[in-house]
Amino acid sequence: MGVHVIKMPDLGEGIAEVEVVAWRVQPGDEVVEDQVLADVMTDKATVEIPSPVGGTVLALGGALGEALPVGAELIRLEVEGDGNLAPGKVKAAAPAAVAAAPAKAAPQPKPVAVQAVSPPAPVAMTSEPAPLSHATRAPGEKPLAAPAVRKRAWDLGIELQYVFGSGPAGRITHADLDAYIARSQGGGSAGAAGNRYAQLQGEQAVPLIGLRRKIAQKMQDAKRRIPHFAYVEEIDVTEIEALRTQLNTRWGEQRGRLTLLPLLMRAVVLSVRSFPQVNARFDDEAGIVTRYNPVHIGIATQTEAGLVVPVVRNAEARDLWSSAAEVARLAAAARNGKALREELSGSTITITSLGALGGIVTTPVINHPEVAIVGVNRIVQRPVIRDGAVVARKMMNLSSSFDHRVIDGMVAAEFVQMIRGYLECPATLFVE
């Protein structure tokens, strides 16, 4: 038997080090060739590191959240044959490596710590145990679930981190979601319902690693370096919503259904022609503002790991359906962790929206080094006075932030007012 050392590969584009955000194996595990060993993060892209050989894991090269330089030892495997580690180094490193690995035996499923919210009521014995309602996992441990289960949990606002999985290897099923919902709503046993106000004990220390750490660093840097100012404007979107409904009725099946976002993107594209200073990036260290002719729109996208900003490049050259298709493609790639590094960088202005949760007013943080961000709040129907009469209209606020070092208040107001003009009179979106 020999030892095979797998080193952190060179992932290109001048990357000197990466952060370990998830270990897929532990000491003592048996792995096969091409099995994923770890997830590492470069900038905002997550990369899976596969094993080039099969063997038994002896030791891991670092802790979750640790930054490892390219070429550093990532993992050690015990393999058939001589391996790739010199015999002298094997002897020197063997005690630590062996100590990290348990006695060789058949791999056991990794236990999941389960904390019951309330004492379980007696139940009739069945062939399989009933799924528990809440589960806790180690920091960085990803809950296993099929894409359909993840989407349903996302739609319901359920954190899969706290759902016990009854499937193979702890995989979360639809039945587990149903059980979690029932327990949360008091629909479980009488004992659970009777103790829903019971005092809870304990706390969880959650380290910031991976994407969450990078988000924290980027937000802190943006707020520290950029003097933000916000501008909020109310927009009557009744007409553009009517247009969107007509376009979806006529073209939805052939070209795909439109949301408001592609129409807003078009309004932004047309508006920056008159206000090129907002389609820019500011290098405050060099004291240079770079204004861009192409409009590369970043679309703030929420994923299970956190907020990312995939980029719709050359939005000025796209029609409504092309923009919608590209937004959908990028959002899916980001949420599946498959977005490429170049798809998550290079935006010149960003749009952010919380959809139906958009609230009345928000104060979005500028995506540094950009100088402007346009925030979309929710659409509400309410009474409005028009021509002396009270009528029902669909109203929406745009909450935008600007870098006051390079964007004056009047410029920001005129820019948003131009967007408003396009959205309130949507025919102008298509008149050159």
C-alpha positions as CSV (number, residue, x, y, z in Angstrom):
1,M,0.0,0.0,0.0
2,G,1.1,3.5,-0.7
3,V,0.1,7.1,-0.1
4,H,-1.2,9.4,-2.8
5,V,-1.3,13.1,-2.1
6,I,-3.8,15.2,-4.0
7,K,-2.7,18.8,-4.2
8,M,-4.8,21.9,-4.8
9,P,-4.9,22.3,-8.6
10,D,-4.2,25.5,-10.5
11,L,-7.7,26.7,-11.4
12,G,-6.4,29.4,-13.8
13,E,-6.9,33.1,-14.2
14,G,-4.1,34.0,-11.8
15,I,-5.8,32.4,-8.8
16,A,-3.2,32.0,-6.0
17,E,-5.4,30.5,-3.3
18,V,-8.9,29.2,-2.8
19,E,-11.1,28.6,0.3
20,V,-12.3,25.1,1.3
21,V,-16.1,25.5,1.7
22,A,-17.2,21.8,2.0
23,W,-15.5,18.4,2.5
24,R,-17.4,15.7,0.7
25,V,-15.4,12.9,2.5
26,Q,-13.9,12.3,5.9
27,P,-10.8,10.3,7.1
28,G,-11.6,6.6,6.8
29,D,-14.0,7.0,3.9
30,E,-13.5,4.8,0.8
31,V,-13.4,6.9,-2.5
32,V,-13.4,5.9,-6.1
33,E,-11.9,7.6,-9.1
34,D,-13.6,10.8,-10.1
35,Q,-15.6,11.0,-6.8
36,V,-15.9,14.6,-5.6
37,L,-13.7,15.2,-2.6
38,A,-14.2,18.8,-1.7
39,D,-15.8,22.1,-2.9
40,V,-13.5,25.1,-3.0
41,M,-14.4,28.7,-3.8
42,T,-12.6,31.1,-6.1
43,D,-14.0,34.6,-5.9
44,K,-17.7,33.7,-6.2
45,A,-17.5,30.5,-8.2
46,T,-17.6,27.1,-6.4
47,V,-15.5,24.4,-8.0
48,E,-15.7,20.7,-7.3
49,I,-12.4,18.8,-6.8
50,P,-12.6,15.2,-8.0
51,S,-10.2,12.4,-7.0
52,P,-7.9,11.1,-9.7
53,V,-7.5,7.7,-8.0
54,G,-9.4,5.4,-5.7
55,G,-8.4,4.7,-2.1
56,T,-9.0,5.3,1.5
57,V,-8.9,8.9,3.0
58,L,-6.1,9.3,5.5
59,A,-6.2,13.0,6.2
60,L,-7.6,16.3,5.1
61,G,-5.4,19.2,4.2
62,G,-7.3,22.0,6.0
63,A,-10.4,23.0,7.9
64,L,-13.6,24.5,6.5
65,G,-13.1,28.1,5.7
66,E,-9.3,27.8,5.4
67,A,-7.6,29.4,2.4
68,L,-5.2,27.0,0.7
69,P,-2.6,28.1,-1.8
70,V,-2.4,26.4,-5.2
71,G,-0.1,23.4,-4.9
72,A,-0.9,22.9,-1.2
73,E,-1.8,19.4,0.1
74,L,-5.5,19.0,-0.2
75,I,-6.0,15.3,0.9
76,R,-4.1,12.1,1.4
77,L,-5.3,8.7,0.3
78,E,-4.0,5.2,1.0
79,V,-3.9,3.5,-2.4
80,E,-2.9,0.2,-3.9
81,G,0.7,0.3,-5.1
82,D,3.4,2.8,-4.3
83,G,1.3,6.0,-4.5
84,N,3.0,9.3,-5.4
85,L,4.6,10.3,-2.1
86,A,8.3,9.6,-1.5
87,P,8.8,6.9,1.1
88,G,10.8,9.2,3.5
89,K,7.9,11.7,3.5
90,V,5.4,8.9,4.1
91,K,7.1,7.8,7.3
92,A,7.4,11.3,8.6
93,A,3.8,12.1,7.9
94,A,2.3,8.7,8.6
95,P,1.6,9.0,12.4
96,A,-0.5,12.2,12.0
97,A,-2.3,10.8,9.0
98,V,-3.1,7.5,10.6
99,A,-4.2,9.2,13.8
100,A,-6.7,11.2,11.7
101,A,-8.3,8.1,10.3
102,P,-10.4,5.6,12.3
103,A,-9.7,1.9,12.2
104,K,-10.4,0.6,8.8
105,A,-13.9,-0.8,8.6
106,A,-17.0,-0.7,6.5
107,P,-17.9,2.9,6.0
108,Q,-20.8,4.0,8.3
109,P,-23.3,6.8,7.4
110,K,-22.4,10.1,9.0
111,P,-24.6,10.7,12.0
112,V,-26.8,13.7,12.1
113,A,-27.4,15.4,15.4
114,V,-31.2,15.6,16.0
115,Q,-32.8,17.9,18.5
116,A,-36.5,17.4,19.2
117,V,-38.5,20.6,19.7
118,S,-40.8,18.9,22.2
119,P,-41.0,15.5,23.9
120,P,-42.4,13.0,21.5
121,A,-45.8,11.5,22.2
122,P,-46.1,7.7,22.2
123,V,-46.8,6.3,18.8
124,A,-47.6,2.9,17.4
125,M,-44.6,1.0,16.2
126,T,-44.2,0.9,12.4
127,S,-41.6,-0.7,10.1
128,E,-39.8,2.7,9.7
129,P,-39.3,5.5,12.3
130,A,-41.4,8.6,11.8
131,P,-39.3,11.5,10.6
132,L,-38.4,14.1,13.3
133,S,-39.2,17.7,12.7
134,H,-35.9,19.5,13.3
135,A,-32.3,18.6,12.7
136,T,-29.0,20.4,13.3
137,R,-26.0,19.8,11.2
138,A,-22.3,20.6,11.6
139,P,-21.2,24.0,10.2
140,G,-20.6,23.7,6.5
141,E,-22.5,20.4,6.1
142,K,-24.9,20.6,3.2
143,P,-28.3,19.0,3.6
144,L,-29.0,16.4,0.9
145,A,-32.1,16.9,-1.2
146,A,-33.3,16.6,-4.8
147,P,-33.7,19.8,-6.9
148,A,-37.5,19.5,-6.7
149,V,-37.4,19.3,-2.9
150,R,-35.0,22.3,-2.7
151,K,-37.3,24.3,-4.9
152,R,-40.4,23.5,-2.8
153,A,-38.5,24.4,0.4
154,W,-37.4,27.6,-1.2
155,D,-40.9,28.5,-2.2
156,L,-42.1,27.7,1.3
157,G,-39.3,29.7,3.0
158,I,-38.0,26.6,4.8
159,E,-34.3,26.3,5.7
160,L,-33.3,22.8,4.8
161,Q,-30.5,23.0,7.3
162,Y,-33.1,22.4,10.0
163,V,-35.1,19.6,8.4
164,F,-34.4,16.0,9.3
165,G,-33.8,13.7,6.3
166,S,-35.3,10.2,6.5
167,G,-34.0,9.1,3.1
168,P,-30.7,7.3,2.3
169,A,-27.7,9.0,3.8
170,G,-30.0,11.6,5.4
171,R,-31.5,12.8,2.2
172,I,-34.5,15.1,2.7
173,T,-37.7,14.0,1.0
174,H,-41.1,15.7,0.3
175,A,-42.5,13.7,3.2
176,D,-39.8,15.2,5.5
177,L,-41.0,18.7,4.4
178,D,-44.6,17.7,5.1
179,A,-43.6,16.5,8.6
180,Y,-41.6,19.7,9.3
181,I,-44.5,21.9,8.3
182,A,-47.0,19.8,10.4
183,R,-44.8,20.1,13.5
184,S,-44.1,23.8,12.9
185,Q,-47.8,24.5,12.6
186,G,-48.7,22.4,15.6
187,G,-50.2,19.7,13.4
188,G,-48.1,16.9,14.9
189,S,-48.7,14.9,18.1
190,A,-50.7,16.3,21.0
191,G,-47.5,16.4,23.0
192,A,-45.9,18.6,20.3
193,A,-48.9,21.0,20.2
194,G,-49.1,21.2,23.9
195,N,-45.4,22.2,24.3
196,R,-45.2,24.7,21.4
197,Y,-44.4,27.5,24.0
198,A,-41.9,25.5,25.9
199,Q,-38.6,27.3,26.7
200,L,-35.7,26.5,24.4
201,Q,-32.1,26.2,25.4
202,G,-28.8,26.3,23.5
203,E,-27.1,28.4,20.9
204,Q,-25.3,27.8,17.6
205,A,-22.0,29.5,16.5
206,V,-22.1,29.7,12.7
207,P,-18.8,30.6,11.2
208,L,-18.8,32.8,8.0
209,I,-17.2,30.7,5.3
210,G,-17.4,30.4,1.6
211,L,-19.8,32.7,-0.2
212,R,-21.3,34.1,3.0
213,R,-17.8,35.3,4.0
214,K,-17.2,36.9,0.6
215,I,-20.6,38.6,0.7
216,A,-19.8,40.0,4.2
217,Q,-16.4,41.3,3.1
218,K,-17.8,42.8,-0.1
219,M,-20.8,44.5,1.6
220,Q,-18.5,45.9,4.4
221,D,-16.0,47.2,1.8
222,A,-18.8,48.8,-0.3
223,K,-20.4,50.6,2.7
224,R,-17.0,51.7,4.1
225,R,-15.7,53.0,0.8
226,I,-18.8,54.4,-0.9
227,P,-20.8,57.3,0.4
228,H,-24.3,56.0,-0.5
229,F,-27.3,58.1,-1.0
230,A,-30.7,56.7,-1.8
231,Y,-33.4,58.0,-4.2
232,V,-36.9,56.6,-4.1
233,E,-39.6,57.2,-6.8
234,E,-43.1,56.0,-7.1
235,I,-44.0,54.6,-10.5
236,D,-47.4,53.8,-12.0
237,V,-46.9,50.4,-13.7
238,T,-50.5,49.8,-14.7
239,E,-49.8,50.3,-18.4
240,I,-46.6,48.3,-18.6
241,E,-48.2,45.4,-16.6
242,A,-51.1,45.4,-19.1
243,L,-48.5,45.3,-22.0
244,R,-46.7,42.5,-20.3
245,T,-49.9,40.5,-20.0
246,Q,-50.7,41.0,-23.7
247,L,-47.2,39.9,-24.7
248,N,-47.4,36.8,-22.6
249,T,-50.9,36.0,-24.0
250,R,-49.7,36.3,-27.5
251,W,-46.1,35.1,-27.4
252,G,-45.7,33.3,-24.0
253,E,-45.8,29.8,-25.3
254,Q,-43.5,30.4,-28.3
255,R,-41.0,32.8,-26.7
256,G,-41.4,32.3,-23.0
257,R,-43.2,34.4,-20.4
258,L,-42.0,37.8,-19.4
259,T,-41.7,39.3,-16.0
260,L,-41.3,43.0,-15.4
261,L,-37.5,42.6,-15.2
262,P,-36.7,42.5,-19.0
263,L,-38.9,45.7,-19.5
264,L,-37.0,47.4,-16.6
265,M,-33.7,46.3,-18.1
266,R,-34.7,47.9,-21.4
267,A,-35.6,51.1,-19.6
268,V,-32.2,51.2,-17.9
269,V,-30.4,50.6,-21.2
270,L,-32.2,53.5,-22.9
271,S,-31.7,55.8,-19.9
272,V,-28.0,55.4,-19.6
273,R,-27.6,56.7,-23.1
274,S,-28.5,60.1,-21.6
275,F,-26.7,59.5,-18.3
276,P,-23.5,57.6,-19.1
277,Q,-22.1,58.5,-15.8
278,V,-24.3,56.0,-14.0
279,N,-23.1,53.1,-16.3
280,A,-19.6,53.2,-14.8
281,R,-17.1,51.8,-12.4
282,F,-15.0,53.9,-10.0
283,D,-11.4,53.0,-9.2
284,D,-11.1,55.2,-6.1
285,E,-7.5,54.2,-5.5
286,A,-6.5,55.5,-8.9
287,G,-9.1,58.2,-8.9
288,I,-10.5,57.1,-12.3
289,V,-14.1,56.7,-13.3
290,T,-14.5,54.4,-16.3
291,R,-17.7,54.9,-18.3
292,Y,-18.8,52.0,-20.5
293,N,-20.6,52.0,-23.9
294,P,-22.0,48.5,-23.5
295,V,-24.4,48.0,-20.7
296,H,-23.6,44.9,-18.6
297,I,-26.4,44.6,-16.1
298,G,-25.8,42.6,-12.9
299,I,-28.9,40.8,-11.6
300,A,-28.8,40.3,-7.9
301,T,-29.8,36.7,-7.3
302,Q,-30.5,34.9,-4.1
303,T,-29.2,31.3,-3.8
304,E,-29.1,28.8,-0.9
305,A,-25.5,29.9,-0.2
306,G,-26.2,33.6,-0.4
307,L,-26.4,36.6,-2.7
308,V,-24.6,36.5,-6.1
309,V,-24.7,38.8,-9.0
310,P,-24.7,37.1,-12.4
311,V,-24.2,39.5,-15.4
312,V,-26.3,39.9,-18.5
313,R,-23.7,41.1,-20.9
314,N,-24.5,43.6,-23.7
315,A,-28.1,44.1,-22.5
316,E,-28.3,46.9,-25.1
317,A,-28.2,44.3,-27.9
318,R,-31.0,42.1,-26.5
319,D,-34.7,42.2,-27.0
320,L,-37.2,41.4,-24.2
321,W,-37.2,37.7,-24.7
322,S,-33.4,37.4,-25.1
323,S,-33.0,39.3,-21.8
324,A,-35.5,37.1,-20.0
325,A,-33.9,33.9,-21.3
326,E,-30.5,35.0,-20.3
327,V,-31.6,36.1,-16.8
328,A,-33.3,32.7,-16.3
329,R,-30.2,30.8,-17.5
330,L,-27.9,32.7,-15.3
331,A,-30.2,32.5,-12.2
332,A,-30.4,28.7,-12.7
333,A,-26.7,28.4,-13.0
334,A,-26.1,30.5,-9.9
335,R,-28.6,28.6,-7.8
336,N,-27.1,25.3,-8.9
337,G,-23.6,26.5,-8.1
338,K,-22.6,26.1,-11.8
339,A,-22.1,29.7,-12.8
340,L,-18.8,30.5,-14.3
341,R,-16.4,33.0,-12.8
342,E,-16.8,35.3,-15.8
343,E,-20.6,35.2,-15.5
344,L,-20.3,36.6,-12.0
345,S,-18.1,39.6,-12.7
346,G,-17.9,42.6,-15.0
347,S,-21.2,44.3,-14.4
348,T,-21.5,48.0,-15.0
349,I,-24.8,48.7,-13.2
350,T,-27.0,46.3,-11.1
351,I,-30.7,45.7,-10.6
352,T,-31.9,44.1,-7.4
353,S,-35.4,42.9,-6.6
354,L,-37.0,40.9,-3.8
355,G,-40.1,40.3,-5.9
356,A,-43.3,40.0,-3.9
357,L,-41.2,40.5,-0.7
358,G,-39.9,43.8,-2.1
359,G,-41.4,45.9,0.6
360,I,-42.2,49.6,0.3
361,V,-38.7,51.0,0.3
362,T,-35.3,49.5,0.4
363,T,-31.8,51.0,0.5
364,P,-29.7,48.6,-1.7
365,V,-25.9,48.5,-1.3
366,I,-24.0,49.4,-4.4
367,N,-22.1,46.6,-6.1
368,H,-18.6,48.0,-5.7
369,P,-16.9,49.3,-7.9
370,E,-20.1,50.3,-9.7
371,V,-21.6,53.7,-8.9
372,A,-25.4,52.9,-9.1
373,I,-27.9,50.2,-8.3
374,V,-31.6,50.1,-9.1
375,G,-33.9,48.4,-6.5
376,V,-37.4,47.1,-7.3
377,N,-40.1,47.1,-4.7
378,R,-43.3,45.1,-4.8
379,I,-46.3,46.1,-6.9
380,V,-49.5,47.0,-5.1
381,Q,-52.9,48.1,-6.3
382,R,-54.3,51.1,-4.5
383,P,-56.5,54.1,-5.1
384,V,-54.9,57.0,-7.0
385,I,-56.4,60.3,-8.1
386,R,-56.1,60.8,-11.9
387,D,-57.9,63.7,-13.7
388,G,-59.9,64.4,-10.5
389,A,-61.2,60.8,-10.2
390,V,-60.2,58.1,-7.8
391,V,-59.1,55.0,-9.7
392,A,-57.3,51.8,-8.9
393,R,-53.7,51.7,-10.3
394,K,-50.8,49.4,-9.9
395,M,-48.0,51.2,-8.1
396,M,-44.4,50.3,-7.5
397,N,-41.4,52.1,-5.9
398,L,-37.9,52.1,-7.4
399,S,-35.4,52.4,-4.5
400,S,-32.0,53.2,-6.0
401,S,-28.6,54.0,-4.5
402,F,-25.8,56.1,-6.0
403,D,-22.1,56.8,-5.2
404,H,-22.2,60.5,-4.2
405,R,-18.5,60.9,-5.0
406,V,-19.2,60.8,-8.7
407,I,-23.0,61.0,-9.0
408,D,-24.8,64.3,-8.0
409,G,-28.3,64.2,-6.6
410,M,-29.8,65.9,-9.6
411,V,-28.2,63.5,-12.0
412,A,-29.5,60.5,-10.0
413,A,-33.0,62.0,-9.9
414,E,-33.1,62.8,-13.6
415,F,-31.9,59.3,-14.4
416,V,-34.6,57.6,-12.3
417,Q,-37.2,60.0,-13.7
418,M,-36.3,58.9,-17.2
419,I,-36.7,55.3,-16.2
420,R,-40.1,56.2,-14.8
421,G,-41.1,57.9,-18.1
422,Y,-40.3,54.7,-20.1
423,L,-42.2,52.5,-17.7
424,E,-45.3,54.7,-17.4
425,C,-45.4,55.1,-21.2
426,P,-44.1,51.7,-22.4
427,A,-44.6,52.4,-26.1
428,T,-41.5,54.7,-25.8
429,L,-39.4,51.6,-25.0
430,F,-39.7,50.6,-28.6
431,V,-39.3,54.0,-30.3
432,E,-35.8,55.0,-31.3
